[in-house]
Amino acid sequence: MEATCSGLSSQEANRRLCDVIEEEIKCYEDRVGTNQTLSSIFGPQTCVRSPVLFTPVSALFLLFCGAALLVSAVIIPDTFVLIEATFLILFCILNCCLSAWDLHLKHRELLDHATSVLKHLKDLLASSGDWTARDYLPLHIPESSSISLQWTYRDGELLNLPQALLVEGDVILMRPGRHTPGRTYQLLDESVVLCSGQIFLPEIESSSPDPAIKAPLTPEKFVLLETPYRYHLKECLEQGYHRPVTLLENRRLIGCHFIERAIIPIILLSSLLVNACRYLAIEDDVGHWAVC
């Protein structure tokens, strides 16, 4: 019981955290495999997610134009038309490869970040010594919504530990009114079990309604039954590709839609109108652009 009350050592806790991250990364890679990558590349979200202004519709039109020029160059031999057709087809293939590669990187972005975090944590375990209380924030620092902290016993000391570093088996000190970081049980009474996010509300003995000086409620020791970071990492990996569109991507989409629905039709109609006028009004001015 004494060893349990003193909590885990920093090396053991961080080793357990590494094992959890490594296990989740392996499970995600085994579960997803190549199918998810291909669906992310050729799925309906391709038109929305790719930062390259090149959609499947554009690719089809470009391939159709290249194929039409290629067929015309075969029927009526023309070197210039053949060069144009080859250029269009190669340009389309290049853009398709760039879009697919970009979507592949986007699909693996959070997975690569998790792998980088795991490597960095392993390097710290291999190179650094024991972590002391000076490596953490003070116990009574004001609460902030930007970081979640939890009083935890590590190496026999009470530390203000970020909840992302908590692991299964950690002994935490729950203060009344605080949310539990994960599924826990009370150290002195294992029948008291709290679920993740549940508020710790100890039983209060009934007292008289008359005003009186009362002792404050004391924190209680609990033992974690799970690693909270596991569920956050799993959710990030599974939902990472479907995260909300950023401000930069939103502006890119607006620009892309404006180009496709306004600028390109205007250019096509203007080109058609100008060439029709040239064909009807100036017969000698009609011909291939490369022929003087």
KAQUI-V805255 format. One line per field, one symbol per residue. phi: phi as a letter, one per 30 degrees, with the letter a starting at -180 (. if undefined). burial: + if it has 9 or more other C-alpha atoms within 8 Angstrom, else -. Layout:
phi: ???
burial: ???
//
This chain:
phi: .dddddidddddddddddddddddddddddddiddddddddcdddedcdddddbcedddddddddddddddddddceadddddddddddddddddddddddddddddcedddddddddddddddddccdddcdddbdddcdedbddbccbdbcbhicdbccdddcdbdjdcccdcejcdddadbbdddbdddbcddidddbddcddbdddeadbdddcdbdbcdcacededdddddddcddcdeddddddddddddddddcbddddddddddddddddddcbddccldddcd
burial: ----++++++--++++++-+++-++--+---+----++-++----++--+---+----+--++-++++++-++-------++-++++++--+--++-+++-+++--+--++--++--+--++--+-------+--++------------+++++++-++++++-++++++++++++--++++++++------++++--++--------------------++++++++++--+++++--+--------++-++--+++++-++++-----------+++--+----------
//
